[in-house]
Amino acid sequence: MDLIWAEPGQSWQRHTLRHLSGGIHFDLIHVSPDRALAAANSDRDPYVFMALPPGTRYGFIPSSSTMLREGNRTPETEQILLDPHGLGLERVGRPDHLPIHDPRTDAYGTRYVSSVVDERFDWDGDVHPDIPWRDTVIYEAHVKGLTIQHPEIPEDLRGTYAGLAHPVMTDYLKSLGVTTVELLPIHAHLDEAHLTENGLSNYWGYNTLSYFAPHAAYATPQARARGSQGVLEEVKATVKALHAAGLEVVLDVVYNHTAEGGATEQAYCWRGLGDQQWYRHHDGHYLDMTGCGNTLDFANPNVVRMALDSLRYWVRQLHVDGFRFDLAPALARDASHHFTARHPFLVAANADPAIGASKLIAEPWDVGMGGWQTGNFPPGWADWNDSYRDTVRDFWLTDQRAIASGGTGGSLSRLADALAGSNSRFAASGRTPLAAVNFVTAHDGFTLYDLTAYDQKHNQANREDNRDGTNDNHSWNHGEEGPAGTASVRAARARTARNMMATLLLSQGTPMITAGDEFLRSQGGNNNAYCQDSPIGWVNWSMTPADRAMLSCTRELLKLRRRFMNAQPDDYMHRVQDVRMDWFSPNGTPMQPDEWQAAGFRTVQMAVGARSGTAKGMVLVNGGPNDVEVRLPDQDSVEAFTGTETPDDADRSVLTGFELLFSTDAALRPFYGTAIPAGGSTVAPAMSVTVLHLV
């Protein structure tokens, strides 16, 4: 293997790496006497200083290749390969004036080389927010899509890292009440050729070209003009600004496959350096467990090492606070391609002092055999809770459709399990509901509003004849497909959206909100906007009165959640047995086994709090079509739940019972603060969630 490089302002050089060990080519490159003298006189580590200087472009070429030598101008094709550990990435055109010729192009019509960056940065004053899991509220967003249409962010910063760091955005996120920003991939990535041919791009970015270099297209023009160095420094400044606002930064990372696609597609790095070592194969063919043409082989120690080095770099050098792993089972398959919760990568990531101290979140499925592993990742990891997503959608959408058609809808049992943090699903792995990242929507699928407005996907803009995207959406359009023409349908949709948001934020576990759901953002029914770098995929900040009402509702709910959590012990939800949850039927008595499964029985009271906490909450859920008169638990039940006892000769009126705090039915808003005695009656409005406080 040959190394080629060009220091800033210098011509290209070439050196054959003469040594090979463990599948790694290596050699020493002698520096010029001037650079050696400068290193000796520097206060920096000489081994760092004597490396190729910042701004150097470099790459690798198989030694068997015929590279043009200086003075030889016969055109010949060369394959230039990237450094898998390269910290910088430069997009270059055909260098006609250099002794390298490669007419092949990627989707951008250009070629790439690795580049050297200076890792130094002024982190003075930066502190990781270190938000405990019990207090974490995740906000999933796209760097460009979040700010590209924001009217209050300076135009030259919209759609950039710097735009995300602008005080307008950080102040908004803080006022909303989220704690952790989870960014769709910002690793350098490529567009697939079929998208380029259709005039589209890989907007989401799940097509990684470098696991170390940030994606340059999200940087400001000023940063991009400085090359990899400028892009890297803008990303660091963004993380620092978010931290200063008290917000964590979690990155969506894609270690399961690379942008090299199928076996016949362009080699950029790994395929040219060692196809058999980097990718999974079976019977001479790629074993594709990702649906993207290839799967990195995490049974190979070098693949595991690269991923760990990448994670460690982003934590130590860019100060990020965690990672969400796309198609995570693909990273935990052994040499026989079977998932194992004790895979060396999972163990090493959790055991690493830097990586293990960050938030580790698995998307717990891939497309291989045995690919669905929700609840099966080991302690130290959290899982995206897809069963929660489907349960909440079914209760508030598909069941409601059935009721509107004369049916009864489903039972309460699945929803109760979701509200309780899906403990039955996570207990077997030794984890609690803190490991459940609950969500109703994510980047992939309908938005919250579109769940209430579309029965069918509308992906025509993706130019795949509406074949892409799932058909299993668990949605309901409330009687009209798309934008509603009647006020009653609009009101019903808004109520359903409030109910789903309330369920999410009142459940045990860690909630995740998708950017824009807090104010009813729509994608026009597109449930696979991966290629929509357009208003379809961007957040629209022009809000209607209904949008602003939803935003107000979301803020209220997050404030309630924060108030409740602040009153609980620090270890709340760390042990299931320390959480007290009691369930009551509408008549105020404990729920009976037959009531959980009874058709049409869709009203329940959930009392929740820590056994040693100072605040207890009561959530009334009515998933039926009619108002239900509810008798709150009586004095004895309240005392049993709160762990208090009133002496027989004492005035039992000292326990006032309950205080109304919130309802998704706006008609109850004027009654917030109303006190209801234990054993007293109230109304659970049809299709609503109501919150009371035990006082």
Number of C-alpha atoms within 10 A of each C-alpha: 19 20 22 19 20 18 17 13 8 9 11 17 14 16 16 18 17 12 12 11 7 6 11 12 15 15 13 10 13 10 12 9 9 9 16 15 12 13 18 14 10 11 9 11 10 14 8 11 17 19 15 20 17 17 21 20 22 27 22 24 22 17 14 8 14 12 21 17 13 11 7 9 12 11 13 14 15 17 22 26 24 25 22 20 15 19 22 30 28 18 15 11 14 15 11 9 8 13 19 22 20 17 15 13 13 17 16 14 13 14 20 21 23 27 28 21 23 15 12 8 12 10 14 7 8 14 12 18 17 17 16 12 18 22 20 21 24 25 23 23 24 25 25 25 24 24 29 24 18 21 13 12 19 13 13 13 21 25 24 26 25 25 27 26 24 20 15 16 18 20 13 11 18 14 12 18 20 24 22 27 24 25 20 22 24 27 22 22 24 22 22 19 16 11 15 15 10 11 11 20 22 19 22 24 24 26 25 22 26 27 25 23 26 25 23 27 16 23 26 20 16 12 19 17 12 13 19 26 22 18 27 26 22 23 24 20 19 21 27 26 19 25 24 17 17 19 24 26 25 24 24 23 24 24 25 28 28 26 25 23 19 17 14 8 13 17 20 23 24 21 19 19 22 12 16 14 19 22 24 23 18 10 6 8 11 18 19 23 23 21 14 16 18 24 24 26 27 28 22 15 14 16 20 22 14 17 23 17 16 21 23 20 18 22 18 12 14 20 22 24 28 25 23 24 22 23 23 27 31 28 29 25 22 17 12 8 21 15 23 17 17 14 19 18 21 23 16 16 22 20 13 13 11 17 25 18 16 23 23 22 24 25 21 23 21 21 14 18 10 12 19 17 18 20 27 22 28 21 16 19 22 29 27 24 27 18 18 24 19 20 19 23 25 21 22 27 24 21 22 25 20 14 17 14 10 9 13 19 24 23 20 22 15 20 25 18 17 26 23 20 26 26 21 14 18 24 15 13 13 13 24 25 27 28 32 28 25 30 25 27 23 18 19 15 23 28 25 30 27 29 28 30 27 23 22 21 24 20 20 13 14 21 14 11 10 14 13 17 20 13 12 11 19 21 26 26 23 24 15 16 16 18 15 16 10 9 9 11 18 17 14 15 25 21 21 24 25 27 23 24 26 25 24 24 24 22 23 25 29 25 26 24 26 21 24 22 24 23 25 25 22 24 23 20 25 27 23 21 25 20 21 20 16 14 14 18 23 26 23 21 17 12 13 11 9 14 20 15 17 21 20 14 21 22 17 17 26 20 17 18 18 18 12 19 18 16 16 20 15 13 12 23 22 16 12 17 12 16 19 16 17 16 20 21 22 26 16 20 15 15 17 11 9 9 17 19 15 14 14 17 20 26 26 25 27 19 23 25 26 22 19 15 19 15 19 22 20 23 23 25 26 26 28 23 16 11 15 16 14 23 20 26 27 16 20 14 18 21 16 12 19 22 10 11 12 14 8 7 6 8 9 12 11 9 16 14 22 25 20 20 21 23 26 24 17 12 9 16 13 8 13 14 14 12 18 18 19 23 19 16 16 14 15 27 25 16 22 26 25 22 24 23 20 24 19
